[in-house]
Amino acid sequence: LSFSRSALDRRLADITEAEARFENLFENAEISIWNEDLSGLMVRLGTLRQGGVVDLRSHLREHPALAWDLYASVRVLHVNRASLRLFGARDEAEFLAHLPSLVAPESLPTLVDQMGALWDQEAVFQGEACLRTLGGERLVVYLSFPIPRTPEGFTSVPVSLLDVTQMKRAEERLRYNTLELERSNSDLES
């Protein structure tokens, strides 16, 4: 009995150590990570499927209020420190209290695509979204999450968000400068 108790204690210590390592990785990652519960959304998507919806993306484009309503069933369980910094939140409670205002209206196509990826049981979703900081500044993020294969998997989905705002601004400036250069060349040629 003492051998099995000792083995059990060692195994529990290993599990505790592994949990601490994963918590450390999550909290100290330099990329924004949200732990989301998508199980409520999946139940609602199942109800739509049973109700005869075949093409979810088209259905949500025709009914944008439904897309926002479905999105409201997603629960953010936890965010890491990088998320708090990115969005200008003092703590997780402040972040979660302002969550509905963080998703910009122009993100609707991305939300529709996310739900479509879940509906189609793709392996992963990746795309760009427009979000807002708590101070109202516009953010462009590249987001990615794996799509679970089991109902239990939807209760804890890691969603990573990479801030690409500065890169998008640089691309816009480059596009503008290129057009200006083309205009200047055209003027010189005439």
Salt bridges, closest charged atoms under 4 A:
ASP9 OD1 - ARG5 NE 3.66
GLU17 OE2 - ARG21 NH1 3.10
GLU23 OE2 - HIS78 NE2 3.93
GLU27 OE2 - HIS78 NE2 2.66
GLU27 OE1 - ARG81 NE 3.98
GLU30 OE1 - ARG85 NH2 3.50
ASP37 OD2 - ARG75 NH1 3.02
ASP69 OD2 - ARG44 NH2 2.55
GLU92 OE2 - HIS78 ND1 2.49
GLU94 OE2 - ARG90 NH1 3.26
GLU106 OE2 - ARG132 NH2 3.35
GLU106 OE2 - ARG138 NE 3.60
ASP113 OD1 - ARG57 NE 3.55
ASP113 OD1 - ARG61 NH2 4.00
ASP120 OD2 - ARG57 NH1 2.65
GLU122 OE2 - ARG57 NH2 3.45
GLU128 OE2 - LYS168 NZ 2.93
GLU171 OE1 - LYS168 NZ 3.45
GLU172 OE1 - ARG175 NH2 3.10
GLU180 OE2 - ARG183 NH1 2.30
